[in-house]
Amino acid sequence: MMHNVSHVRFFFLAGLTDTMNYRGVLFSLTLLCYCFIVLVNVALIVTIILDKNMHEPMYILLCTFCINGLYGTTGFYPKLLWDLLSPVHVISYSGCLVQALVILSFACSDMSILAVMAYDRYVAICRPLQYHSIMSKQRVLLFVCIFCFTPFYISAMNMLLTSRLKLCSPYIDRLFCVNWVIVKLACFPADTIINNIVSYITIIMYVFHGLFIIWSYMYIIKTCVNSIENRAKFMQTCVPHLTSLLTFLVTILLDVFNMRFALNSMPQSVQNVVAIEFLVIPPIINPLIYGFKLTKIRNRILGGISFKIKLLR
């Protein structure tokens, strides 16, 4: 039976079907993971906001990075926790589009922020005398606004195109809603041509972000080769950035390949793990690696912990 979009008022999320026997354990682990993500990201955000010595471009960008991590995970974890306690895994049509919008804009914003962070490191190491004039607070805040608003606008445009499609099925074989998966439910493939074009333009746009990051690091590495001081800067500030970048790229590309090439031969549980990696690993790894690697943040957090221990005594 054919259903058009006016009749698809709810979507059924089938990703948890094979794991409901373990939902108590999964709920506990998921809640623990989400609480930990919120804790470490909020700790880093609050540390940067309260310490005026950290009101510098690199820390402002890091704070934005963590805020985006909270934004993306909030679009996923509360709904998953609810589903783990529910016998039926249903989401409204509008709720599904909103979740897909949040997930897509989160991923795009992460890539944009990583590109700005790469440019910040390029200026700091390759053009240190001009750093404060190029990366002023006002310009950094402008970058943050542009590179957070643009991904949201692009994602909203993708979702607007998706909302006009006539759908033939309300069943989504995932844990959460994703734009590309909704598009595949369209009754008439010809209707999705514009969606595909905009999707590929979006992908190409963020490929250029990646090329820009590579270009930045080519100059950074070239500058660091003959300078011990610059090599120390690279190890302290660029290694965390590269770790965040590689973690994000590996996790997001695994999910993209899973969606685009429909790796249905894999068990559902494996597909679920692949699908949620970019919503689990980067939001945990990013604040931890920056917290441990950047001296100012590490000292500030350790100092706060020591002070609280003294008060308790």
N, C-alpha and C positions, 0 to 999 in steps of 0.2 A: 504494500500500500504506500502511495506517495504522500509525503507530508510537505507542506510548504512552511515558510518561516513563521507564518501567523499561527500555525498549529504546534510548532515545537516551542512549548513554553518551559520545558524542563529538559535537562540533559542527565543521562545516567552515566556515572563514572564507573567503569568496569575494572579499573586497575587493582582494586583491593579484593576482588572476587576470590582469588586463590589463596589469600593469606588471612582470612577471617578467623581461622582456628587459633591464630596467634595474636589476635588483636589486642589482648591485654598487655602482652610484652611489647608489641609495636607501639601502643599508645604511650607506655611508660618511657620507652626509648625516644620517641618523637618529642614528647613533652620535655624530657631532659635536654635533648638537643636544642630545641627552640629556646628554652630558658637560658642555656649556656650562650647561645648566639646573642640573645638580648643582653645578657650580663656583660660579655666582653666588649660588645660594640658600644653599649651605653657607657661603660667605664672609660673607654678611649675617648668618646665624644665629650663627656663631662670633663675629663682631664684636660683636653685641649681648650675647651671653652673657658674653664676657670683659671687656667694659667696664662697670663698675659704674655709671658715669654714665648709662648707657642702660637701667638697670633701672627704667624708667618705663612707665606704661600704653601710650603710643603705640608704644614700641619692643617691648614684650612682645607686643602685638597683631600688630605687623609680623613678629616672629619666628614667631609661630603661623601667620601667613599663609604664610610661606615653607616652614615644616614641612609644612603641608597641600599646598603645591605639589609638594614632593618625594614625599609620600604618593600623590598622584593620578598623577603621571607614572611612578612606580615600578610602578603597576598596569597601565601601558600599554606603555612603551618596551621593557623586556626581552623581553616576548612578541613584539612587532613585530620586533625585531632577530633573534630566533630564527626567526620565520616568513620573513624575508628571506633566510635561509640554508638554508631547508628547501624541498624540492620539494612537500610537502603541508602545508597550513595547517590543523592540527587542534588543538582544545582539548577537554579532558575536560568532561563535564557539570558536575561540581562546580567545576572551574577556571573555567568560563565564568560560573557564578553568583558566584564570588568576585570575578572581574574586574569584573563588572557592579556588584557591591556597592561595590567600591573607587571606581569611576568616579562612581557616583551620589552616594556619601557625600562624595567630594572636591568635587563641584560644589555640593552643598547646604551644606557647611561653608564654602566660599569666600563664598557669599552671606551666611551668618550672620556670619562674621568681618567682612565689609564693613559689615554693619549695626551691629555693635558699634563698629567704627572710626568710623563716622559719628556715633554717640552720643558717643564720646570727643571728637571735634572740636567737637560742639555744646556740650558742657560746658566745654571748654577756652576757647572763644571767647565763648559767650553767658553762662556762669556761672563766670568765672575765679576768683573769690574762694572758691568752693565746690569747685573742681576736685579738690583733694587729698583732701577728705573724701568726695566722691562716687565718684571713681575711685581709690580706694586699691588698693594692690597685691593685697590679699586679695580685694577685690571683682572686680578685673580677672581674676585667676586663676579665680575662681568663674564669671565670664562665659565664659572660655575653655573651662572644663570643660563647662559646660551647652551652649554653642553648638557644641562639637565632638562631644559625646556624642549630643545630640538628632538631628543629621543622620544619624549612624551608625545609631541606633535606627530612625529612619524608613526609611532605606535597607534595613536588615535586614528590617523588616516587609514592605517591597515584595518583596524577594527570597524571603522565606518564602512569600508568596502565589503568587509565580511558580513556585516549586518544586513546588507541588501540581498544576500544569496538565499535561494530557496533550498531548504535542506530536506534530505530524504531519510534521515535517521537521527534519533535523539541519543544514540549510544556512542560514548567516547571511551576508547580502550586505553585510558590513562588515569593517573591519580588526580590530575588537575587539567584545567582547560588551557589549550594552546591554540593560537590563531591558525596555524597551518593544519592542525587536526580538524578544526571546525570547517575550514575551507574544503577539506577532502570529503565532507559529508554532503556537499552540494549535489543537487539532483542533475544539473546540467553542467558538464565540464567546461563548455564554452563560456559560461557565465564567470568562470574563475580566471579568465585570461588577464583581466586588469589586476586582479589580486596577485597573480603570479608575477606580473611585470613589476608591480610596486614592491613585492617581496624581494625580487632579485636586485632591484635598484637599492633597496635597503641593505642587502647583503654586500653589494659592491661598495656602497658608501662606507661600511665598517671594515671592509677589506683595505680601503685606503687609510683608515685609521691605523690599521695594523702596519701598513707600509710606512706610514709616518713615524710610528714607534721604532721600526727597524732603522729608518734613516737617522733618527735621533741617536740611537745607540751606536750606530756606525761612527758618528762624530765623537760621541762620549768615549768609546773604547780607544779611538785614535788619539784623543787628547790624554787619556789616562796611561797610555803605554810608557811614556817617558817621564812621568811625574809620580813620585811616591805619595805626595799629598793628595793628588787627584785619585790615585788608586785607593787610598784610605776612604775618601768621600764615596767612591764607587761602591766599595764593600759595605759601607754603613747605610747608604741611602738608596743605591740602585739595586742591590741584591734583593731587598724586600719587594721592590716594585716589580722586578723581573719574576720573582716567585709568584706574586699575585697575578701577573699577566699570564704566565704559563699555566697556573692552576685554573684560571678562568677559561683560557682558550681550550685546554684539554677537555674540561668538563662540558663546556657548551658545545664543542664540536662533536663530542660523543652523542649528545642528545640530538643535534641537528642531523647527523648521519642516521640515527635511529628513526627519526621522524620521516626524513626524505626518502630513505631507501627501505623503509618498512621491514626491519629485521625481525619478522614474525617467527622465525625459527627458534629464537631465544625464548626461554621460559619467561612467563609474565613477571616473576619476581626479579629476574635479571634486568628486564626492560624497565621496571620500576626504579631500580638502583641507578641505571644509566640516566633515566629521566630527571631524577632529583639531585644528582651530584652537584650541579651548579648552584643549587639552593641550599646545599649542606656544607660542602667543603670550603668554597671561597669565603662565605660569611664567618666561618670559624677561623680559618687560617689567616685571613688578612689582619684582623686586630691583634692576633697573637704574635705574628711575625714582626709587625711594626712595633708592638709593645715591647718585645724582647730586644729588637735590633736597634731602635732609635733611643739613644742614651737619655735624652730629656724626658721622654715618656716613661721609660723604665725607671729612672730615678724618682720621678714624681709619683708613680704608682707604688713603688716600694716604700717611699717615704710616707705615703698615706697609710699603708698597711702597718708600718712600724709604729706610727703615731697612734693608730687605733688599738694596737696590742698594748702599748704603754698605758692608754686610758683604761683598758680592761683590767690591767694589773692594779 
